[in-house]
Amino acid sequence: MEVLGWIGLGAAVMLALVLVKERLAGFGAQVPEDYAGLGPQFDLREHLRGPIKCEGVIYGPLGRVASRFTGDFEASWQGNRGVMREHFDYDSGNSQDREWRLELGNDGSIRAEADDLVGPGAGRQLGAAARLCYRIRLPKEAGGHVLSVTDWMYLAPNGVVVNRSQFRKFGIKVAELVAVMRRVEA
């Protein structure tokens, strides 16, 4: 085998090992059942209700902070159907508004819609966590790309929700978001 053949084989083996690690031990290896026995129980209708303050950062593909933001949310529920209106202010001076339309199933399933999603999002809340997967179309000024997103929300014992999201294009992580959401008492 020629030198280039060995290099190609080595690169293919390394890529396969990285993909296996991501599936077995990385962010993508989590499932809602991992959090089934943990309390307190996360219920979107309870913990994402009313006015909510949000702060967070977005990491770029190299792991450095690419953007910082704050957000003001307002969430309301009628039974298992909810609407969460979000307003974000970014350190760049830009702002963004989004409205989520959420529906919870009696089995903990989540269905989500928003104007910038490509099709509905689907997820599940179980124990102290919730996962939501969806495809989002970025604004034209951000390239207009469609990214696959996995959101994990974890309920802290004090009621704060910690959100960790990964954004992927062709299976490659291009960004990660970490944020906290706190209900604002009237």
C-alpha positions in Angstrom: 0.0 0.0 0.0 1.3 3.4 -0.9 1.9 6.2 1.7 -1.2 8.1 0.5 -3.3 5.0 1.0 -2.1 4.6 4.6 -2.7 8.3 5.3 -6.3 7.9 3.9 -6.9 4.8 5.9 -5.6 6.5 9.1 -7.9 9.5 8.4 -10.9 7.3 7.9 -10.2 5.3 11.1 -9.9 8.6 13.1 -13.1 10.0 11.6 -14.9 6.7 12.5 -13.6 6.9 16.1 -14.7 10.5 16.5 -18.2 9.7 15.2 -18.4 6.6 17.5 -17.3 8.7 20.5 -20.0 11.4 19.7 -22.7 8.7 19.5 -21.7 6.8 22.6 -20.3 9.4 25.0 -21.0 12.9 23.7 -23.8 15.3 23.7 -25.8 13.3 21.2 -25.6 10.1 23.3 -28.1 11.5 25.9 -31.7 10.3 25.9 -34.6 11.6 28.0 -34.6 8.3 29.9 -31.2 9.2 31.4 -33.0 11.8 33.5 -36.2 9.8 34.4 -35.4 9.3 38.1 -34.0 12.7 38.8 -36.1 15.3 40.5 -37.5 17.8 40.7 -39.7 17.0 37.7 -39.4 19.4 34.8 -42.8 20.5 33.5 -42.7 23.0 30.7 -46.2 24.3 31.7 -44.9 25.1 35.2 -41.3 26.1 34.7 -41.7 28.0 31.4 -44.7 30.2 32.4 -45.1 33.9 32.7 -42.2 36.4 32.3 -38.8 34.8 32.0 -35.3 36.4 31.9 -32.6 34.6 29.8 -28.8 35.1 29.6 -26.4 33.1 27.4 -23.5 32.7 25.1 -23.1 31.1 21.6 -19.9 29.3 20.9 -18.6 29.1 17.3 -17.2 25.9 15.6 -13.8 26.4 17.2 -15.2 26.6 20.8 -14.7 30.3 21.3 -17.6 32.6 22.3 -19.0 34.1 19.1 -21.9 36.0 20.7 -23.5 36.9 24.0 -27.2 37.7 24.5 -30.0 38.5 26.9 -33.6 37.7 26.4 -37.0 38.5 27.7 -39.7 35.8 27.3 -43.4 35.6 28.0 -44.9 32.2 28.1 -48.6 31.2 28.6 -50.4 27.9 28.6 -54.0 26.7 28.1 -53.9 23.1 29.1 -51.3 21.3 27.0 -50.9 24.1 24.5 -48.5 27.0 25.0 -47.1 30.0 23.3 -43.7 31.4 24.3 -42.7 34.8 22.8 -39.0 35.5 22.9 -37.1 38.8 22.4 -33.3 38.6 22.2 -30.7 41.4 22.4 -27.2 40.4 21.2 -23.9 42.0 22.0 -23.6 43.0 18.3 -26.5 45.4 18.7 -28.9 43.2 16.8 -32.2 41.9 18.2 -34.4 39.0 17.3 -38.0 38.0 18.0 -39.4 34.4 17.9 -42.7 32.8 18.9 -42.8 29.2 19.8 -46.1 27.3 19.6 -45.8 24.3 21.9 -48.0 21.2 22.4 -47.4 18.6 25.1 -48.7 15.1 24.9 -49.9 13.2 28.0 -46.8 10.9 27.6 -44.4 13.9 27.9 -43.9 14.3 24.2 -43.4 17.8 22.8 -44.3 19.2 19.5 -43.0 22.7 18.6 -43.5 25.1 15.8 -42.0 28.5 15.0 -41.9 30.6 11.8 -38.2 30.0 11.3 -38.4 26.2 11.7 -38.3 23.8 8.7 -41.1 21.5 9.7 -42.2 20.9 13.3 -39.8 20.1 16.2 -40.3 17.0 18.3 -39.1 16.1 21.8 -39.8 14.8 25.2 -39.8 15.9 28.8 -38.9 13.3 31.4 -37.6 13.6 34.9 -35.5 16.8 35.4 -34.9 17.3 31.7 -36.4 18.0 28.3 -35.0 17.4 24.8 -36.3 19.1 21.6 -34.9 18.5 18.1 -35.7 20.6 15.1 -34.4 22.2 11.9 -34.0 26.0 11.8 -33.4 28.3 8.9 -31.0 31.1 9.9 -31.9 34.7 8.8 -30.4 35.8 5.4 -27.9 38.1 7.1 -26.6 35.0 8.9 -26.3 33.0 5.7 -29.8 31.5 5.4 -28.4 28.1 6.2 -30.7 25.3 7.6 -29.2 23.7 10.7 -30.2 20.7 12.7 -30.6 21.6 16.4 -30.8 19.6 19.6 -31.9 21.6 22.7 -31.5 20.1 26.1 -33.1 21.9 29.0 -32.2 20.8 32.5 -34.1 21.9 35.6 -31.9 23.0 38.5 -33.1 22.4 42.1 -33.9 26.2 42.5 -36.2 26.2 39.4 -33.7 27.8 37.0 -33.7 26.1 33.6 -30.2 25.6 32.0 -30.4 25.3 28.2 -27.6 23.6 26.2 -28.1 23.4 22.4 -26.0 22.2 19.5 -26.4 23.3 15.9 -25.1 21.0 13.2 -24.8 21.2 9.4 -24.2 17.9 7.6 -23.7 16.3 11.0 -20.8 18.7 11.9 -21.2 20.9 14.9 -21.1 24.5 13.8 -22.3 26.2 17.1 -23.3 25.6 20.6 -25.5 27.7 22.9 -25.6 27.7 26.7 -28.2 29.8 28.5 -30.1 30.1 31.8 -33.7 31.0 32.1 -35.2 32.4 35.3 -38.9 33.1 36.0 -39.5 36.7 37.0 -41.8 37.0 39.9 -44.6 39.5 39.5 
